[in-house]
């Protein structure tokens, strides 16, 4: 039985990673699903669990409107093959604690 607080929507949107804790990062990924309280996305870089995260989700293909989010990394999943380093991309579950819509000026 589904026990999530918020309904999740399966959407694939570009994600830009900006900050993990106090560390500036530059990463990219794609959302897998999104709700009012959290997001699941793929990431090309490893992110620390429990740390604050800052990221932007592109809501339009033209890049006119972005959703700028602050949250916390709740889970990091990666495939590990033959006991080696984790495979990329990583799957990251993060909260959406604060957000704002950003309109790009042309």
Backbone as a chain_set.jsonl record, in Angstrom:
{"seq": "XXXXXXXXXXXXXXXXXXXXXXXXXXXXXXXXXXXXXXXXXXXXXXXXXXXXXXXXXXXXXXXXXXXXXXXXXXXXXXXXXXXXXXXXXXXXXXXXXXXXXXXXXX", "coords": {"N": [[0.83, -1.18, 0.0], [0.535, 2.207, -0.828], [2.15, 4.754, 0.963], [2.981, 7.346, 0.918], [3.324, 10.885, 1.617], [2.732, 12.747, -0.322], [1.427, 12.861, -3.64], [3.198, 11.324, -6.244], [4.608, 12.236, -9.37], [5.453, 10.905, -12.444], [7.867, 12.276, -14.164], [10.162, 13.468, -16.56], [12.626, 15.618, -16.397], [15.209, 18.049, -16.983], [17.867, 18.413, -14.607], [19.916, 20.578, -12.721], [22.663, 20.495, -10.637], [23.734, 22.419, -7.931], [24.832, 22.935, -5.367], [26.126, 21.1, -2.603], [25.716, 20.747, 0.629], [28.126, 22.808, 2.034], [29.659, 22.874, -0.158], [30.307, 23.855, -3.434], [28.983, 22.511, -6.386], [28.983, 21.124, -9.672], [26.808, 19.63, -11.552], [24.744, 17.375, -13.445], [21.561, 15.992, -14.327], [18.544, 14.01, -14.493], [15.125, 14.201, -13.706], [13.193, 11.578, -12.224], [10.876, 11.117, -10.848], [8.53, 13.348, -9.224], [7.282, 15.256, -6.518], [5.279, 17.323, -4.304], [6.813, 17.366, -2.057], [9.251, 16.133, -2.504], [11.894, 14.808, -4.66], [13.04, 12.488, -7.099], [15.942, 11.78, -8.758], [18.35, 11.238, -11.422], [21.902, 11.394, -11.226], [25.057, 12.62, -12.255], [27.138, 12.809, -10.532], [28.419, 11.8, -7.312], [26.613, 12.309, -4.339], [26.448, 13.526, -1.003], [24.72, 11.803, 1.534], [22.233, 13.078, 3.706], [23.117, 15.664, 3.662], [22.525, 19.178, 3.022], [21.099, 20.271, -0.078], [21.232, 22.054, -3.144], [19.451, 22.725, -6.021], [18.328, 22.952, -9.455], [15.463, 22.64, -11.435], [14.568, 22.336, -14.742], [11.689, 23.572, -16.051], [10.58, 24.111, -18.493], [11.131, 23.363, -21.927], [12.368, 25.322, -23.372], [13.847, 26.638, -21.534], [12.885, 28.824, -20.196], [11.555, 28.922, -17.719], [12.513, 27.956, -14.534], [12.674, 25.774, -11.689], [13.882, 26.519, -8.704], [15.395, 24.882, -6.086], [15.78, 24.061, -2.594], [16.861, 21.569, -0.454], [17.228, 18.369, 1.153], [19.432, 15.621, 0.981], [18.173, 12.458, 0.943], [18.486, 9.812, 0.186], [20.776, 7.723, -1.583], [21.337, 5.835, -4.323], [23.175, 3.38, -6.037], [24.311, 1.28, -8.611], [26.363, -1.459, -7.932], [28.923, -3.26, -9.236], [30.521, -6.351, -9.186], [31.863, -5.747, -6.778], [33.215, -3.396, -7.209], [33.842, 0.135, -7.774], [30.932, 2.251, -7.426], [28.5, 2.308, -10.044], [27.802, 4.83, -12.48], [24.904, 6.472, -13.78], [24.1, 7.956, -10.574], [21.314, 7.436, -8.381], [19.314, 9.714, -6.836], [17.472, 10.654, -4.008], [15.764, 13.391, -2.839], [14.606, 15.944, -0.598], [12.157, 18.569, -1.011], [12.366, 21.417, 0.357], [12.369, 24.202, 0.325], [11.413, 26.395, -2.282], [11.512, 28.238, -5.385], [10.143, 29.836, -8.24], [11.894, 30.602, -11.141], [12.141, 32.922, -13.598], [13.664, 33.16, -16.676], [15.277, 35.872, -18.145], [14.958, 37.286, -21.367]], "CA": [[0.0, 0.0, 0.0], [1.267, 3.474, -0.934], [2.036, 5.535, 2.195], [3.659, 8.636, 0.748], [2.542, 12.063, 1.993], [2.367, 13.504, -1.517], [1.354, 12.088, -4.88], [4.365, 11.464, -7.112], [4.335, 12.286, -10.801], [6.575, 10.453, -13.257], [8.238, 13.291, -15.15], [11.583, 13.504, -16.881], [13.022, 17.005, -16.627], [16.63, 18.273, -16.69], [18.235, 18.916, -13.277], [21.281, 21.087, -12.537], [23.071, 20.483, -9.237], [24.49, 23.641, -7.667], [25.535, 22.927, -4.087], [25.901, 19.998, -1.68], [26.244, 21.278, 1.875], [28.844, 24.056, 1.794], [30.502, 22.644, -1.326], [29.726, 24.121, -4.756], [29.139, 21.384, -7.302], [28.41, 21.312, -10.994], [26.384, 18.326, -12.025], [23.512, 17.356, -14.216], [20.808, 14.753, -14.252], [17.179, 14.052, -14.994], [14.162, 13.722, -12.72], [12.447, 10.348, -12.507], [9.547, 11.488, -10.368], [8.516, 14.611, -8.505], [6.081, 15.541, -5.735], [5.397, 18.61, -3.623], [7.736, 17.265, -0.929], [10.514, 15.504, -2.834], [12.212, 14.503, -6.047], [13.982, 11.405, -7.367], [16.603, 12.114, -10.017], [19.653, 10.649, -11.698], [22.974, 12.378, -11.073], [26.342, 12.163, -12.76], [28.125, 12.871, -9.449], [28.004, 11.251, -6.023], [26.182, 13.364, -3.423], [26.46, 13.028, 0.365], [23.429, 11.609, 2.204], [22.032, 13.878, 4.903], [23.582, 17.036, 3.458], [21.641, 20.07, 2.256], [21.382, 20.292, -1.513], [20.593, 23.113, -3.916], [19.342, 22.251, -7.392], [17.368, 23.626, -10.312], [14.766, 21.778, -12.384], [14.068, 23.095, -15.894], [10.283, 23.228, -16.241], [10.223, 24.281, -19.896], [12.209, 22.963, -22.83], [13.056, 26.524, -23.845], [14.661, 27.179, -20.452], [12.315, 30.083, -19.728], [11.141, 28.845, -16.32], [13.177, 26.932, -13.73], [12.269, 25.629, -10.302], [15.09, 26.522, -7.88], [15.009, 24.155, -4.87], [16.676, 23.735, -1.498], [16.353, 20.386, 0.224], [18.181, 17.521, 1.861], [19.593, 14.322, 0.347], [17.637, 11.418, 1.813], [18.934, 8.482, -0.242], [21.637, 7.649, -2.76], [21.432, 4.457, -4.795], [24.054, 3.19, -7.188], [24.589, -0.123, -8.902], [27.749, -1.846, -7.68], [29.175, -4.499, -9.965], [31.747, -7.082, -8.835], [32.542, -5.13, -5.645], [34.006, -2.249, -7.658], [33.232, 1.45, -7.546], [29.542, 2.346, -7.889], [28.26, 2.709, -11.427], [27.062, 6.062, -12.708], [24.53, 7.576, -12.905], [23.557, 7.68, -9.254], [19.91, 7.801, -8.199], [19.27, 10.545, -5.636], [16.177, 11.09, -3.494], [15.981, 14.607, -2.05], [13.405, 16.675, -0.216], [11.949, 19.92, -1.52], [12.004, 22.152, 1.569], [12.063, 25.56, -0.126], [11.55, 26.509, -3.732], [11.01, 29.442, -6.041], [10.146, 29.799, -9.699], [12.816, 31.586, -11.705], [11.884, 33.19, -15.024], [14.859, 33.64, -17.343], [15.029, 37.056, -18.978], [15.498, 37.148, -22.724]], "C": [[0.881, 1.253, 0.0], [1.045, 4.313, 0.319], [2.751, 6.87, 2.104], [2.722, 9.773, 1.144], [1.999, 12.789, 0.775], [2.34, 12.587, -2.728], [2.586, 12.372, -5.725], [3.942, 11.407, -8.568], [5.594, 11.865, -11.54], [6.828, 11.485, -14.352], [9.749, 13.271, -15.345], [11.938, 14.93, -17.304], [14.504, 17.159, -16.302], [16.834, 18.891, -15.299], [19.674, 19.413, -13.332], [21.559, 21.099, -11.048], [24.002, 21.658, -8.999], [25.357, 23.559, -6.42], [25.135, 21.704, -3.279], [26.544, 20.406, -0.362], [26.891, 22.618, 1.591], [29.657, 24.018, 0.511], [29.744, 22.97, -2.61], [29.988, 22.914, -5.639], [28.534, 21.777, -8.644], [28.079, 19.931, -11.513], [25.088, 18.441, -12.781], [22.84, 16.009, -14.053], [19.431, 14.949, -14.835], [16.251, 13.517, -13.912], [13.555, 12.413, -13.196], [11.014, 10.52, -12.034], [9.679, 12.671, -9.435], [7.207, 14.726, -7.734], [6.267, 16.895, -5.078], [6.409, 18.562, -2.487], [9.084, 16.645, -1.276], [10.675, 15.223, -4.313], [13.177, 13.319, -6.075], [14.601, 11.716, -8.716], [17.9, 11.35, -10.17], [20.686, 11.768, -11.602], [24.264, 11.795, -11.62], [27.447, 12.257, -11.707], [27.541, 12.296, -8.163], [27.729, 12.4, -5.059], [26.078, 12.769, -2.024], [25.049, 12.947, 0.961], [23.383, 12.459, 3.467], [22.438, 15.333, 4.755], [22.506, 17.873, 2.776], [22.067, 20.056, 0.791], [20.613, 21.442, -2.148], [20.608, 22.66, -5.367], [18.258, 23.016, -8.137], [16.785, 22.621, -11.289], [14.214, 22.659, -13.502], [12.635, 22.65, -16.178], [9.826, 23.37, -17.681], [11.408, 23.892, -20.766], [12.993, 24.158, -23.352], [13.955, 27.134, -22.772], [14.13, 28.471, -19.878], [11.971, 30.074, -18.246], [11.836, 27.668, -15.645], [12.572, 26.918, -12.331], [13.547, 25.486, -9.485], [14.721, 25.957, -6.516], [16.152, 24.049, -3.872], [16.052, 22.556, -0.769], [17.469, 19.64, 0.921], [18.225, 16.172, 1.151], [19.161, 13.237, 1.333], [18.178, 10.03, 1.473], [19.798, 8.612, -1.481], [21.756, 6.18, -3.125], [22.347, 4.412, -5.997], [24.257, 1.696, -7.375], [26.066, -0.385, -8.647], [27.957, -3.199, -8.341], [30.517, -5.082, -9.544], [32.549, -6.405, -7.721], [33.389, -3.93, -6.013], [33.312, -0.952, -7.26], [31.796, 1.457, -8.052], [29.468, 2.84, -9.331], [27.532, 4.043, -11.469], [26.002, 5.797, -13.741], [24.009, 7.085, -11.56], [22.081, 8.07, -9.247], [19.792, 8.484, -6.84], [17.827, 10.872, -5.271], [16.448, 12.277, -2.57], [14.639, 15.245, -1.712], [13.34, 17.99, -0.981], [11.449, 20.718, -0.313], [11.651, 23.606, 1.272], [12.24, 25.6, -1.624], [11.056, 27.869, -4.198], [11.081, 29.237, -7.549], [11.028, 30.927, -10.197], [12.495, 31.722, -13.195], [13.154, 33.79, -15.605], [14.492, 34.828, -18.222], [15.674, 36.863, -20.335], [16.056, 38.453, -23.232]], "O": [[1.856, 1.334, 0.747], [-0.096, 4.565, 0.706], [3.089, 7.46, 3.131], [1.501, 9.66, 1.029], [0.922, 13.383, 0.834], [3.133, 11.65, -2.828], [2.972, 13.528, -5.9], [3.052, 10.648, -8.951], [6.674, 12.402, -11.296], [6.095, 11.555, -15.338], [10.508, 13.078, -14.395], [11.604, 15.381, -18.399], [15.009, 16.461, -15.423], [16.08, 19.766, -14.874], [20.544, 18.763, -13.912], [20.777, 21.652, -10.275], [24.945, 21.877, -9.76], [26.485, 24.053, -6.41], [23.969, 21.31, -3.262], [27.769, 20.414, -0.241], [26.272, 23.483, 0.971], [30.275, 25.013, 0.134], [28.666, 22.428, -2.851], [31.087, 22.36, -5.637], [27.677, 22.658, -8.722], [28.968, 19.158, -11.87], [24.422, 19.476, -12.758], [23.473, 15.018, -13.688], [19.17, 15.905, -15.565], [16.547, 12.506, -13.275], [13.421, 12.166, -14.394], [10.065, 10.129, -12.713], [10.757, 12.971, -8.922], [6.149, 14.341, -8.233], [7.294, 17.547, -5.27], [6.827, 19.611, -1.997], [9.981, 16.627, -0.433], [9.746, 15.371, -5.107], [14.019, 13.168, -5.19], [13.891, 11.897, -9.705], [18.48, 10.875, -9.194], [20.386, 12.934, -11.862], [24.528, 10.603, -11.461], [28.575, 11.831, -11.959], [26.327, 12.305, -7.957], [28.51, 13.348, -4.97], [25.66, 11.621, -1.874], [24.283, 13.909, 0.897], [24.364, 12.55, 4.205], [22.14, 16.153, 5.624], [21.674, 17.343, 2.04], [23.238, 19.856, 0.469], [19.494, 21.762, -1.745], [21.649, 22.259, -5.886], [17.388, 23.642, -7.531], [17.516, 21.841, -11.9], [13.481, 23.613, -13.242], [12.395, 21.489, -16.508], [8.796, 22.812, -18.06], [12.56, 24.076, -20.373], [14.156, 24.021, -23.733], [14.736, 28.041, -23.059], [14.842, 29.157, -19.144], [12.081, 31.104, -17.58], [11.761, 26.533, -16.116], [12.032, 27.918, -11.858], [14.222, 24.459, -9.557], [13.832, 26.488, -5.85], [17.323, 23.96, -4.242], [14.851, 22.55, -0.499], [18.516, 20.204, 1.237], [17.187, 15.637, 0.761], [19.72, 13.119, 2.423], [18.315, 9.177, 2.35], [19.585, 9.488, -2.319], [22.225, 5.372, -2.323], [22.307, 5.285, -6.863], [24.361, 0.944, -6.405], [26.923, 0.377, -9.095], [27.253, -4.163, -8.041], [31.531, -4.384, -9.547], [33.778, -6.476, -7.715], [34.206, -3.486, -5.206], [32.333, -0.949, -6.514], [31.473, 0.747, -9.005], [30.264, 3.671, -9.769], [26.732, 4.346, -10.584], [26.213, 4.905, -14.563], [23.54, 5.954, -11.43], [21.655, 8.931, -10.016], [20.132, 7.896, -5.813], [17.051, 11.314, -6.118], [17.252, 12.186, -1.643], [13.664, 15.102, -2.45], [14.34, 18.461, -1.524], [10.259, 20.699, 0.002], [10.749, 24.174, 1.889], [13.108, 24.924, -2.177], [10.297, 28.551, -3.51], [11.967, 28.552, -8.058], [10.924, 32.064, -9.737], [12.572, 30.752, -13.95], [13.665, 34.793, -15.106], [13.505, 34.783, -18.958], [16.786, 36.348, -20.446], [16.55, 38.517, -24.357]]}, "num_chains": 1, "name": "protein.A"}
